[in-house]
Amino acid sequence: MSTCSNKLARCFYCAIVTFSLIGAEFTLAAEWSIAPGLGVTSTYDDNIWLSQKVKNQILDIRLEPNVTLNRESESSLISLNTEWSQKKYISNDKETGGLFSAELNAKKEFARQLFQFEAGYVESSTTNSETTGTTRELIETVKTETKLSPMWRSIWTPNFSIDLSFYYSNVEFEKSNQQWFDYRNISPSVNGLYQINENMQWSVGVGESRYELQDVDYTVDSLFIQTGVDLELNDNSKAGLILGAQRVKSELKQRQVTEEAGEPVFTDVVLTDSSEQFTVKANYKLELETANIEFNASRNITPTSQGDVQFTDRAELRGRYLWSENWSNQLSLIGEKRESVGANNATTVDGQASAIVRLRLDWQINEKWKIYLAYRWLTRKYESQTEWIDGHKVTLSTRYSWDKKVFMH
């Protein structure tokens, strides 16, 4: 992680400039606090690559220290959370993995304005054994991701407000056996919120997204519009529905070589494809004294790092039950279908259907120390295959948080 400090500085430079422009009032008396923590997680996966032919079993252990720094006043909040993780595969002492992440969240309230800013940097590395030709060698993959997401809310009336949002993401891969492309995503949007009554809120938004693969001349431009409503059905339940339309246009530039009179002739060819699709998000949440149930369903359209556009239909039913003040368990049932298509159908990626079951048991020993045990069953079927592939994963994790240290400025 030799370049970590430089990339992290770039990630938060925009935040520092933004906060300096807010004014001197932002730096008045506030409460500062720092909270360190340490976690240890062990995971067993009996089919980590979800392969039918060769099932690679992995047992790993991760050391996860983290530090959270907060600054809070009556009208502003800054939170910086950093986490380090080092993973060791016990089943193969030559395979390792590491992660460093930093997240910055800030909020500033004015009389009729609200400003929020989120920035993040994640660098993860893995070293795995891979087969190249007839030999097996260790391949290191390093992935870095930088995110910036400011939002400005203007409150026009007690019932109506407008949000201006911007999202930027840049992902880079470093791998001797390259399988992914570096990519960048930029997405501005405008969203209006109207509080119809105390139980109903209506929203409408428009936005544009541009996705660029940096290793090849490939872009995906999306223009979307959506509208939705959030309902508070009663004291214990809420529901929401968002419907949208999205126009997706992809463009892939290629150079073709032909021969004329024995000489090579290079011709630039542009492959384009456009389509209109609908998107939907629906949710329902029921909160009781000792339990809650949540249902989410969605259809999304997103580009991927392999140069294709992915259509995802997903439904999830999630429940949580509180046995006591210290014990609780969670259950999630997930069904998902994905289809991926490249520019002008030039590269069609194998579609897949998946079913996932997740179980989790949490034990809050005291205010500082907690433990959880989790199990995940995943089965998946690709369009090109006739059989479903299963995978099982068990995770045991414990985390200790020291007392928060508070000091004033």
N, C-alpha and C positions, 0 to 999 in steps of 0.2 A: 504494500500500500504506500509506495513511495510518493505517489502523486496525490495522496488523499488530502493533504493540507491545502495544496493549490486549488483543487477542484472545490473543496468545501468553502474556501474563501470566495470563489466566484459565485457559488450558490447563494451565499448570504450577503454579497455586496449590495444587491438590489434592496434587500431588507434594511440594511444600515442607512442607505441613502434615503429610502422612503421615510424611515422614522425620524431622521434629522430634519425632514421638511415639515413634519407635523407641528413642531414648535416647542418652545421651552416648557409649556404646560405639561407636556408628556413626561418630563423628567422631574416633576415635583415629587413631594414626599410620597413614598410607596413602600410596601412591604416586600422584601426580598426573602427567598427561601431556597434551600438546596437540599435534595433528598437522594442519597445514593442507595443502590440496591445490588443484589447479587443473586443470580439464578443458575441452577444446574439442571440440564434436561438430557434425558436418555431416550433414544428412539430405536425400535426394531421394526424393519420393513422387510417383508418376505419376497417382494417383487418390485423393487424400487423403480425400474424402467417400465413396468407393466408389460412384460414381454411373455408371449405364449411359449416360445421355444427355450430361451435361456432366462431363468428366474434368478436375478442377482439379489441375494439376501444381505442386508446391511444392519449392523448394530453400531450406533454412534453415541457419543456423549459430547455435550456442548457446555462450555463455561460462558455465562452471559452476565457480565457486570454492566450496570447502567447508572447514569447520573441525570437528574432532572433539576433544572434551574428555573425558578419562577420569579417574576416581578409583577406585583399587582397593586393597583390603586383603585380609587372609586370609579374611574372611567376608562381604565386601560389595563391590559394584561399582556405580558410577554412570557412565553414558556419555551425553554430549550431543553430537549431530551436527547441524550446520546447513549448509544448502546454498542458494545463490542461483543462479538461471539466467535469462539474458536471451536471447530468441530473436529473430532477425531473418530475415524471409522475403526472400531475395535476389530471387525472381521478382516480388515486389511490395513496394517499399520502404515502403508505408504500412501493411503488415500486420506486427504484432509479437506477441510473447508473453513472459511473464515468470513466474517461479516462485520462491517462498521456502518452505523447509520446515525444520522443527526436530523432532527426535526425541529423547526422553529415555527411557533404559532404566536400570532399577535393580534390584539384587538384594541381599537380605540373608538370610544363613543363621543360624539358631539351632540349638540342640541337636537338636530334633526338628521344626523348623518351617522353612519357606522362604517368603519373601515376594518377589514380583516385581511390578514396576510399569512400565508403558509408557504414554507420553503423546506425542502428536504434533499438529503444526499444519502445515497446508499451505495456501498461498494462491497460486493460479495465475490468470493473466490472459491473454486473447488478444484481439487486435483483427483482425477479418476483414471483408472486403467481402461484403455480403449484399444481395440484391435485395428491396426493399420496394415492392410495386406495380410501377410502371414505372421506378423510380429505383434506383440502386445506391449504398449508403452504408456507411460504416465502423461496425461494431457491436462494442463492447467487452463481453466477458464476464469476470466475476470470480467465481471459485469458491473458497470457504474451507471447510476441513474440520478439525474438532477431534476428537481421539480420546483416550479414557482407558481403560486396561485393567489393573486390578490383579488379582493372583492370590495366594491364600494356600494353601500345601500343609501339611497336617498328617500327619506320618509316625507311624502308630500302631504298626506292627511293622516289622521289616526287609523284609517282603514286601508290606505293605499301607499305602496312603496315600490321602488324600482331598484333592481340589482344590476350592476355592471360587473361582469366577471371575466377573468382572463386566466388561461391555463397554458403552461409551457412545460414540456417534458423532453429530456434528451437522454437517450440510452446508447451506451457504447459497449461493445464486446471486444475482448482480447483473448484470442484462442489460436493456437498453432494450426488446429484442424477446424477452420471456420465453418460453422453451420448456420449462423445467424447474421443478420445485417444490422448495422447501426441505424437508428432511426430517431426522428424528431417529430413532435406533435405540438401544434399551436392551435388554440381554440378560444376565441372571444365569444361572448354571449350576453344577451340582455334578457332579463326576466322581470315581469311585473306581478306583484302580489296584491290581491284585494281580499280583505276580510269582510265577507258578506254578512256574517253574524258571529256570535261567540262560538258557534259550533262548526262553521264552514269557512274555508279559505279557498279562493280560486286563483290560479296562476296561468300565465301564458308567457312563452319565451321563444326567442329565435337566436340562432347562432351559426357559426361556421367553424369548421375544423379542417386543418391542413396537416397531412401526414406525409413525411418525406423519408424515404430510404436513402441513406447517405452513401452506401457502397455501390448502388446501382441507380440509374436515372428513372426512379419510380415514385410517383406521387398519387395521393388519394385526397380529393377535395370533397367535403361533405357540407351540405346546407340543410339545416333542420329547423323545424317549427314544432312546438309541442304545447299542449294545454292540459291542465289537470285540476283536480279538486281534492282537498283533504277534509275529512269529516270526523268530528268527535261524536260518536254515536251515543255514548253515555259516559258515566264516570270511569268506567273500566275498559272501554274499547274504542279503537280508532281505525279508520280505513282511508285509503287513498287510491287514486287512479290517475295515471298520466298517459295520454295518447299523443303520438307524434308521427310526423312524416319526414322522411330523410331522403334526399337525393345524393347519390354517391357517384362520383366520376373519378375513374382511375386512368392513369396514363403511364405507359412503359415505353421508354425509348431504347431501341436496339440498333446496332450496326450490323448490317448484313454484307457478306462478301460474295461477289460474283466474279466471273472471269470473262473478259472480252479481249480477243486477239492475243490470248496468252498472258494478259496482264490483269492483276486483281483490281476490282472496282468496288469501292466502299459506298454503301447507301444507308443513310439513316432512315429507319422505319419507326413510326410511332403507332403503338397499339393502344387503343382507347376503349373504354367501356363505361356505360352509365346506366343507372337503374334507380327506380324509386321504390322505396320500401317503407313499411310502417313499423313503428316501435311502440312498445307498451310496457308500463310498469304498474303493477297492482300490489297492494299490501293490506294486510289486516292484522291488528294487534289487540290481544286481550290480556289485561293485567289484573290478577287477583291477589289476594293477600299472601299466599304462599306459592303461587304458580303464575306463569305467563305463557301464552301461545302466540306465535307469529307466523304468518304465511306471506310469502313473496313470490311473485311470478313476473317474468320479464322477457322481452325480445329485444336484443341489442345488436348493433352493427359496429364492428371495430376492425381496424387494420391490425396486422400482426408483424412481428419482426422477420418473418420468412417471406414477405412480399405478397401477401394475399389479404383479402377482405373476409372477415369471419362473421357469420350469422349465428347467434347463440340464443336458443330458447331454453329457459331455466325456470324451475319451480322448486321451492324449498318450504318445508314445514319444520318449524323449530319450536321446541318447548323446554321450559326450565322449571324445576320444582325445588322449593326450599324446604328441606327436611327439618332444619333447625337453624339457629343463628350461625352455625359453623359448617353445616353440611348442605350441599346442594348437588343436583345432577342435571345434565342437559342431554337432549336427544335431537338430532337433525336428520331429516330425510330429504334427499336432493335427487331430482331428475334433470338431466341436461342433454341437449342435442346441439351439435355444432356442424356447420357446413362452411367450407372455405373455398373461395374462387379467386384466381389471379386476374390480372388485367386482360380484358378481351378473352377471358377463359383460357389464357395462354398456359397457366399453370393451375391445375385443379388439385387441391390437397384433399387427402382421404378424409371423408366425413366420419363422425363418431357419435355414439350415444353412450351415456354414462348414467349409472345409479350409484349413489353414495349414502352410506349410513355412518353417522358419527355419534359416539357415546362419550360422555365426560362426567367424571366425579370430582368435585372440588371440596377440599377441607381447609377452612380458614382456622389455623391453629390458634392464632392470636392476631393482634393488629399488625404485627411485623412479619409473620411467617405464614405462608400458605403452600399447599401441595395440591396437584391435580393429576389424575390418571385418565388417559384418553385412549379410545379405540376407534379406528376408521376402517370400514370395509368399502372397497371400490371395485366395481365391475364395469368393463367397457367393451364395446363392440365397434370395430371399424367397418366401413362399407365394403372394403375389399376382402373382409374375412367373414367366416361363417360362425365362429365360436366367440363366446364372451371370455374376456380375460379378467381374472380376479387378482386383487392385491389386498393385503392386510397390514395394518400399521398400529403399533402400540407405543404410547408415549407416557413417560413418567417425569414430572417436572416439579421442582421446588424453588421457591424464591423467598429471600429475606430482604426486608426493607428497613434501613436504619431510621432513627427519628429524624424528622424534618428540622433543619436548622433555620431559624427565622431571625432576620436582622432588618433594621430599618435604614432607609436612605432619606 
